[in-house]
Amino acid sequence: MCLILFAYQVHASYPLIVAANRDENFSRPTRMAQFWPEHPSILAGKDLQAGGLWLGITRSGRFAALTNYRDPAAKPGNISRGLIGKEFLLGEQSPDRFLHTLTKNSDDYSGFNLLIGDNNGLFYYSNRDGSNASKRQSRLEPGVYGLSNHLINTPWPKITRGKQLLQKYLENSSKDLDTDALIALLQDKTVPPDDALPDTGIGLDYERILSPLFIQAPFYGTRSSSALTLSAQGKVRFHEQCYGEKGVKADHSVMEFQLEAQ
């Protein structure tokens, strides 16, 4: 997943609102979001190549989402990053305890950003923020956030624009949120001027291609847009729109369920 916009404890009726795009090679095999037959408590898409996930939630309210950290000069890790979210969703550790354990082997993975949470809080962690490993995790305060392929709230143009679009959506939303509108904002293809683009070591042409919220390129692009809302009453709505090459709309699903009582 390469873009996660989210509002945490901002909306009076929805403590968590997530709008996210997964960008990936079109050739990489994927299963669209569903309750996993092999693990019925998990609602998520699945990477069928490595077995992990990029965004998911369980029937008990454990939540995980992940993006890659862009650093073409870094040595690749030897464990798939998508397995981190899967491990958290299947486990029972609190988010802070899980992250404490993760710091011990986080260098085994390529660069990543991780969001995990449960009914006790939402946490952020990156294995590429330059600080001591034990200090990289943080409990998030209420607010509107953006996460792409650098650290949380790094002011890349797509993050700045995405947060503005999400804030406008929140200001115009009624008590009942419209996830169609969240999916629509994720389809924004605005390309910023060259002087606003980051320099992440991939060259200007690729910086341009990867700069919009919604990416279209040969062989690579936005594979799915997801809108996840969690109401104050514990109702989850997971809306996913998948895409083929050139941004052509493909499969679509909307799933709702009530969190299990704790």
C-alpha positions in Angstrom: 0.0 0.0 0.0 1.4 3.4 -1.0 -1.1 5.9 0.4 -3.0 5.9 3.6 -5.1 8.9 4.6 -6.9 8.6 8.0 -8.8 10.6 10.6 -8.3 9.3 14.1 -10.8 10.4 16.8 -11.8 13.5 14.8 -15.3 12.7 13.7 -17.9 12.6 16.5 -19.5 9.4 15.2 -16.6 7.6 13.6 -13.3 7.3 15.7 -11.5 5.8 12.7 -11.8 6.7 9.0 -9.3 5.3 6.5 -8.9 6.0 2.8 -6.1 4.1 1.2 -4.6 3.1 -2.2 -2.6 0.0 -2.8 0.0 0.5 -5.7 1.6 -2.6 -7.0 2.7 -4.4 -10.2 -0.3 -5.6 -12.1 1.3 -9.0 -12.5 1.5 -9.7 -8.7 -1.2 -12.1 -7.8 -3.7 -10.7 -5.3 -7.0 -11.8 -3.6 -9.4 -9.0 -3.1 -10.7 -8.0 0.4 -12.8 -10.7 2.1 -12.9 -12.7 5.3 -10.1 -15.1 4.9 -11.3 -18.7 4.6 -8.1 -19.8 6.3 -8.4 -17.2 9.1 -12.1 -16.2 9.4 -11.5 -13.4 11.9 -9.5 -11.3 9.3 -11.1 -9.0 6.8 -8.4 -7.9 4.3 -7.0 -8.3 0.8 -4.2 -10.8 0.4 -0.9 -10.8 -1.4 -0.9 -14.3 -2.9 2.8 -14.2 -3.7 4.1 -13.8 -0.1 0.9 -14.4 1.9 0.8 -11.0 3.7 -1.6 -8.1 3.7 -1.5 -4.3 3.4 -4.8 -3.2 5.1 -7.0 -5.3 7.4 -9.2 -5.5 10.4 -10.5 -8.3 12.6 -13.9 -9.1 14.0 -12.5 -8.0 17.4 -11.3 -4.6 16.1 -7.6 -5.3 15.7 -6.4 -3.0 12.8 -3.3 -3.0 10.7 -2.1 -1.1 7.6 1.4 -0.8 6.0 3.2 1.1 3.3 6.7 0.6 1.9 9.4 3.1 2.6 11.0 4.2 -0.7 14.8 3.8 -0.7 16.2 2.3 -3.9 19.7 2.2 -2.5 18.8 0.1 0.5 19.5 -3.6 0.7 16.2 -5.7 0.4 15.0 -7.4 3.5 14.7 -11.2 3.7 11.1 -11.3 5.1 8.0 -9.9 3.4 6.7 -6.7 5.0 3.1 -7.8 4.5 3.5 -10.6 7.0 3.8 -8.0 9.8 0.2 -6.9 9.6 -1.0 -10.5 9.3 1.0 -11.5 12.4 -0.5 -8.6 14.5 -4.1 -9.4 13.4 -3.7 -13.1 14.2 -2.1 -12.4 17.6 -3.3 -11.2 21.0 -0.5 -8.9 22.0 -1.3 -5.2 22.7 0.0 -2.9 19.9 2.8 -1.5 22.1 3.9 -4.9 23.2 3.8 -6.2 19.6 6.0 -3.2 18.5 8.4 -3.8 21.3 8.9 -7.3 20.0 9.1 -6.1 16.4 12.0 -3.7 17.1 14.2 -6.7 17.8 14.1 -7.9 14.2 12.8 -4.9 12.2 16.0 -4.8 10.2 15.1 -8.1 8.6 12.5 -6.3 6.5 12.9 -3.7 3.8 11.8 -0.2 4.8 8.2 0.0 6.0 5.7 2.2 7.8 3.2 0.4 10.0 -0.1 1.4 11.6 -1.6 -1.0 14.2 -4.3 -0.5 16.8 -7.1 -2.0 18.9 -9.6 -0.5 21.3 -6.8 0.8 23.5 -5.2 3.0 20.9 -3.6 3.5 17.5 0.2 3.3 17.0 2.7 4.2 14.3 6.1 2.6 13.7 8.8 2.8 11.0 12.0 0.9 10.7 13.5 3.8 8.7 13.1 6.9 10.9 16.7 7.1 11.9 16.1 7.1 15.7 17.0 4.4 18.2 14.8 1.3 17.4 13.2 1.3 20.8 12.0 4.9 20.3 10.5 4.6 16.8 7.0 3.7 17.9 4.5 6.4 18.9 0.9 6.4 20.1 -1.0 8.6 17.8 -3.0 11.6 19.1 -6.4 12.6 17.5 -5.9 14.1 14.1 -5.9 13.8 10.3 -2.8 12.0 9.0 -1.2 11.0 5.8 1.3 8.2 5.1 2.9 7.3 1.8 6.5 6.0 1.1 8.3 8.2 3.6 7.6 8.9 7.3 4.1 9.8 8.6 2.9 13.3 7.6 6.0 13.9 5.4 4.7 16.9 3.3 5.0 15.3 -0.1 2.5 16.8 -2.5 0.3 13.7 -2.5 0.1 13.7 1.3 -0.6 17.4 1.5 -3.3 17.2 -1.1 -4.7 14.0 0.2 -5.1 15.4 3.7 -6.8 18.5 2.3 -9.2 16.3 0.4 -9.9 14.2 3.5 -10.4 17.3 5.7 -12.8 18.7 3.1 -14.7 15.4 3.1 -15.0 15.5 6.9 -16.2 19.1 6.9 -18.9 18.3 4.4 -19.9 14.9 5.7 -23.1 14.1 7.6 -23.6 11.9 10.5 -23.6 8.8 8.2 -20.4 8.7 6.1 -20.5 8.1 2.3 -17.7 5.6 1.5 -18.3 6.2 -2.2 -17.0 9.7 -1.7 -13.9 8.4 0.1 -13.2 6.0 -2.8 -13.7 8.9 -5.3 -11.2 11.2 -3.6 -8.6 8.4 -3.8 -8.9 8.5 -7.6 -7.4 12.0 -7.8 -4.8 12.1 -10.5 -3.4 15.6 -10.0 0.3 15.8 -10.8 2.2 18.6 -8.9 4.8 20.8 -10.5 8.3 19.4 -10.7 9.8 21.8 -8.1 7.4 20.4 -5.5 8.4 16.8 -6.0 10.6 14.9 -3.6 13.9 13.4 -4.6 13.9 9.8 -3.5 16.6 8.6 -5.9 14.4 7.2 -8.7 14.7 10.1 -11.2 12.4 12.9 -12.1 10.3 10.9 -14.6 9.4 8.3 -12.0 8.8 11.0 -9.3 6.2 12.5 -11.7 4.6 9.1 -12.3 4.3 8.3 -8.6 3.3 11.8 -7.4 -0.6 11.6 -7.8 -2.8 9.9 -5.3 -4.0 7.6 -8.0 -1.1 6.1 -10.1 -1.3 4.9 -13.7 1.8 3.5 -15.4 2.7 0.6 -17.7 2.8 -2.7 -15.6 2.3 -0.8 -12.3 -0.3 1.4 -10.7 -3.1 1.7 -8.2 -4.6 -1.8 -7.8 -7.2 -1.0 -5.3 -8.8 1.8 -3.3 -10.2 1.1 0.1 -12.4 3.0 2.5 -12.7 1.7 6.0 -14.9 3.3 8.7 -15.4 2.3 12.3 -18.4 3.8 14.1 -18.6 4.7 17.8 -21.1 1.8 18.1 -18.5 -0.7 16.7 -19.9 -1.0 13.2 -17.2 -1.6 10.5 -17.7 -0.8 6.8 -15.0 -2.0 4.4 -15.4 -0.7 0.9 -13.0 -1.8 -1.8 -12.7 -0.8 -5.5 -10.2 -2.8 -7.6 -8.6 -1.7 -10.8 -6.9 -3.2 -13.8 -4.3 -1.6 -16.0 -4.9 2.0 -17.2 -7.1 2.5 -14.1 -10.0 0.5 -15.5 -12.4 -0.4 -12.7 -12.7 -4.1 -11.9 -14.1 -5.9 -8.9 -16.0 -4.0 -6.2 -17.2 -5.0 -2.8 -18.8 -3.5 0.4 -18.7 -5.5 3.6 -20.2 -4.5 7.0 -20.0 -6.2 10.4 -20.4 -5.5 14.1 -17.3 -5.8 16.3 -17.5 -8.6 18.7 -18.1 -7.6 22.3 -14.9 -7.6 24.4 
